[in-house]
Amino acid sequence: MCTPGHGKGTGGEGGFTLLELLISMSLLVVMMAMTYSVFQTAMTAVPRGEEAVDRSARLRMATALMARQVRSLVDYPAETEDEFHTYFEGNQEGFSFITAAPQLGGGEGLGWVTYSTDGHQLRMAERLIFSTGAVSAEVPEEAAEAVLFAGLAGARFQYLRLDGSETEWLDVWDGLDELSPPAAIRVTLDGVGIGDSYWVQEIPVMTVVYALGAYDSDVGMQDDDDVFGVETSEFDEEE
């Protein structure tokens, strides 16, 4: 005989209550949100990491090229009226010089190089001014421009003056006034990576000295040392 009110749930098979279902669904939603957040973070980090690696590689290539050409700087004389002076012009936005390590012409000859920046990009322009092919008229004079690095937050160049034991970093270098190239070039690039990161390199200048010959129709081409063309090749590293 059944007693009224005691037949429900006596077998232990009662279902979840509405409150239990709501709590379970809430926990499930929270767990799914956490999982999606971790997944999204991982997916975002992958391209950012690839971009950082690519920018680092481009920076290394750009600065390696600049350092190689600066270390092959030619103490090339430029004529102004009746006097000669070293060809090197520089300010905070860029600098120009003659290098014995041009990118054009297979790296042979002399190149007129300019590195410049507008604060957002590092640019390089080069014109081949002397090569065997150009002299023999086998190839035309070459020129090219390229963006070496982009996405900067700022950039500037400075130039080291050595005066005995005294050193001074200048924002402007005039070859006519200084009568020589700087001892080193400081390159500062802001925003090269993520955030406010910056990069600074001081490149010592090594010079390759070329002699100027004076032509005489009776004795031919010669200079004071009876040597035509390349007089000496000196590599003097000044720090």
C-alpha positions as CSV (number, residue, x, y, z in Angstrom):
1,M,0.0,0.0,0.0
2,C,1.4,3.3,-1.0
3,T,1.5,6.2,1.3
4,P,0.5,9.5,-0.4
5,G,3.4,12.0,-0.9
6,H,6.2,9.4,-0.8
7,G,6.3,8.0,-4.3
8,K,8.4,10.8,-6.1
9,G,12.2,10.5,-6.1
10,T,12.4,7.4,-3.9
11,G,14.5,5.7,-6.6
12,G,17.2,8.4,-6.6
13,E,16.6,9.2,-10.3
14,G,15.6,12.9,-9.8
15,G,16.9,15.4,-12.7
16,F,18.8,18.6,-12.5
17,T,17.1,21.6,-11.2
18,L,16.8,24.8,-13.2
19,L,19.4,26.5,-11.0
20,E,21.9,23.7,-11.5
21,L,21.5,24.0,-15.3
22,L,22.0,27.7,-15.2
23,I,25.2,27.4,-13.2
24,S,26.6,24.6,-15.5
25,M,25.9,26.7,-18.6
26,S,27.5,29.7,-17.0
27,L,30.6,27.8,-16.2
28,L,30.7,26.3,-19.7
29,V,30.4,29.8,-21.3
30,V,33.2,31.1,-19.1
31,M,35.5,28.2,-20.0
32,M,34.8,28.7,-23.7
33,A,35.5,32.4,-23.4
34,M,38.8,31.7,-21.7
35,T,39.8,29.1,-24.3
36,Y,38.9,31.5,-27.2
37,S,41.0,34.3,-25.6
38,V,44.1,32.1,-25.3
39,F,43.6,30.9,-28.9
40,Q,43.1,34.4,-30.2
41,T,46.2,35.6,-28.3
42,A,48.3,32.8,-29.8
43,M,47.0,33.5,-33.3
44,T,47.8,37.2,-33.0
45,A,51.3,36.5,-31.6
46,V,52.3,34.4,-34.6
47,P,52.1,37.1,-37.3
48,R,53.6,39.7,-34.8
49,G,56.5,37.4,-34.2
50,E,57.0,36.8,-37.9
51,E,56.9,40.6,-38.5
52,A,59.4,41.2,-35.8
53,V,61.8,38.6,-37.3
54,D,61.3,40.1,-40.8
55,R,62.0,43.7,-39.5
56,S,65.1,42.5,-37.6
57,A,66.4,40.8,-40.7
58,R,65.8,43.9,-42.8
59,L,67.5,46.1,-40.2
60,R,70.6,43.8,-40.2
61,M,70.8,43.9,-44.0
62,A,70.3,47.7,-44.1
63,T,72.9,48.5,-41.5
64,A,75.4,45.9,-42.8
65,L,75.2,47.6,-46.2
66,M,75.6,51.0,-44.7
67,A,78.6,50.0,-42.6
68,R,80.3,48.3,-45.5
69,Q,80.0,51.3,-47.7
70,V,81.1,53.8,-45.0
71,R,84.1,51.6,-44.2
72,S,85.0,51.8,-47.9
73,L,84.7,55.6,-48.0
74,V,86.9,57.3,-50.6
75,D,88.6,60.5,-49.5
76,Y,87.6,61.9,-52.9
77,P,88.5,65.4,-53.7
78,A,85.8,67.8,-54.8
79,E,86.8,71.0,-56.6
80,T,85.3,74.4,-55.6
81,E,86.6,77.3,-57.7
82,D,90.4,76.9,-57.5
83,E,90.7,74.6,-54.5
84,F,90.0,71.0,-53.6
85,H,88.2,69.6,-50.5
86,T,87.1,66.3,-49.3
87,Y,83.7,65.3,-50.7
88,F,81.5,64.5,-47.7
89,E,78.3,66.3,-46.8
90,G,76.1,65.4,-43.9
91,N,73.3,66.6,-41.6
92,Q,70.7,65.0,-39.3
93,E,68.5,64.0,-42.3
94,G,71.2,62.3,-44.4
95,F,74.8,62.2,-45.7
96,S,76.5,61.8,-49.1
97,F,80.0,60.4,-49.9
98,I,82.0,58.4,-52.5
99,T,82.5,54.7,-51.8
100,A,84.7,52.0,-53.3
101,A,82.1,49.4,-52.4
102,P,79.1,50.3,-54.7
103,Q,76.1,48.0,-55.0
104,L,75.8,48.7,-58.7
105,G,78.2,47.4,-61.4
106,G,78.9,44.2,-59.5
107,G,80.6,46.1,-56.7
108,E,83.4,47.4,-59.0
109,G,84.4,51.0,-59.3
110,L,83.3,54.0,-57.4
111,G,79.8,54.9,-56.3
112,W,78.2,58.2,-55.2
113,V,76.0,57.2,-52.3
114,T,73.4,59.1,-50.3
115,Y,71.7,57.8,-47.1
116,S,68.7,59.8,-46.1
117,T,65.6,59.7,-43.9
118,D,62.3,61.5,-43.5
119,G,61.8,60.2,-40.0
120,H,59.8,57.3,-41.2
121,Q,62.0,55.6,-43.7
122,L,65.7,54.9,-44.2
123,R,66.5,55.4,-47.9
124,M,69.6,54.8,-50.0
125,A,70.4,56.3,-53.4
126,E,73.5,55.3,-55.5
127,R,75.0,56.4,-58.8
128,L,77.9,54.6,-60.3
129,I,80.5,57.3,-61.2
130,F,83.4,55.1,-62.3
131,S,83.7,51.5,-63.5
132,T,85.6,49.6,-66.2
133,G,82.4,49.2,-68.2
134,A,81.6,52.9,-68.1
135,V,85.1,53.9,-69.2
136,S,85.0,51.4,-72.1
137,A,81.5,52.6,-73.0
138,E,80.3,49.0,-72.7
139,V,77.6,49.8,-70.2
140,P,75.7,53.1,-69.4
141,E,76.1,54.9,-66.1
142,E,73.9,53.2,-63.5
143,A,71.7,54.7,-60.8
144,A,69.2,53.3,-58.3
145,E,67.2,54.2,-55.2
146,A,65.7,51.9,-52.5
147,V,63.9,52.0,-49.2
148,L,66.1,50.0,-46.8
149,F,63.8,50.2,-43.8
150,A,60.3,51.6,-43.2
151,G,57.9,52.2,-40.3
152,L,60.3,54.2,-38.2
153,A,59.2,56.6,-35.4
154,G,62.3,58.8,-36.0
155,A,65.8,58.7,-37.4
156,R,68.9,61.0,-37.3
157,F,72.6,61.0,-38.2
158,Q,75.6,62.5,-36.3
159,Y,79.3,62.9,-37.2
160,L,82.3,62.5,-34.9
161,R,85.1,65.1,-35.0
162,L,88.5,64.2,-33.5
163,D,90.7,67.1,-32.4
164,G,93.6,65.5,-30.6
165,S,92.2,63.9,-27.5
166,E,89.0,65.9,-27.8
167,T,85.9,64.4,-29.4
168,E,82.6,66.0,-30.5
169,W,79.5,64.7,-32.2
170,L,78.2,67.2,-34.7
171,D,74.8,67.4,-36.3
172,V,76.2,68.9,-39.5
173,W,79.4,68.0,-41.4
174,D,80.7,70.2,-44.2
175,G,83.7,68.7,-46.1
176,L,84.8,72.1,-47.3
177,D,85.1,73.4,-43.7
178,E,86.4,70.3,-42.1
179,L,88.8,69.3,-44.9
180,S,88.3,65.6,-44.1
181,P,85.5,63.1,-43.6
182,P,84.3,62.5,-40.0
183,A,86.0,59.8,-37.9
184,A,82.7,58.0,-37.4
185,I,79.0,58.2,-38.2
186,R,76.3,57.7,-35.5
187,V,73.0,56.3,-36.8
188,T,70.0,56.5,-34.5
189,L,66.7,54.8,-35.5
190,D,63.6,55.0,-33.3
191,G,60.7,52.5,-33.4
192,V,62.7,49.7,-35.1
193,G,60.7,47.0,-33.2
194,I,57.7,46.8,-31.0
195,G,56.9,49.8,-28.8
196,D,59.4,52.5,-28.2
197,S,62.5,50.4,-29.0
198,Y,65.4,52.2,-30.7
199,W,68.7,51.2,-32.3
200,V,72.0,53.1,-32.3
201,Q,75.2,52.2,-34.2
202,E,78.5,54.1,-34.4
203,I,80.3,53.2,-37.7
204,P,84.0,54.1,-37.8
205,V,85.1,55.6,-41.1
206,M,87.9,53.9,-43.0
207,T,89.2,55.8,-46.0
208,V,90.6,54.7,-49.4
209,V,92.8,57.5,-50.7
210,Y,93.0,58.0,-54.5
211,A,95.7,60.2,-56.1
212,L,95.0,62.8,-58.8
213,G,97.2,62.8,-61.8
214,A,98.3,65.8,-63.8
215,Y,98.6,65.4,-67.6
216,D,101.6,66.6,-69.5
217,S,101.7,66.0,-73.2
218,D,105.4,65.5,-73.2
219,V,105.7,63.0,-70.3
220,G,102.2,61.7,-70.2
221,M,100.0,61.3,-67.1
222,Q,101.8,61.5,-63.8
223,D,101.6,63.0,-60.3
224,D,104.3,64.1,-57.9
225,D,105.2,60.5,-57.2
226,D,105.1,59.5,-60.9
227,V,102.2,57.3,-60.1
228,F,98.9,57.5,-62.0
229,G,95.5,56.2,-60.8
230,V,95.6,54.6,-57.3
231,E,98.4,56.1,-55.3
232,T,97.8,54.3,-52.0
233,S,95.1,52.4,-50.3
234,E,95.0,53.2,-46.6
235,F,92.5,51.9,-44.1
236,D,92.8,54.0,-40.9
237,E,90.2,53.1,-38.3
238,E,89.5,56.0,-36.0
239,E,87.3,55.6,-33.0
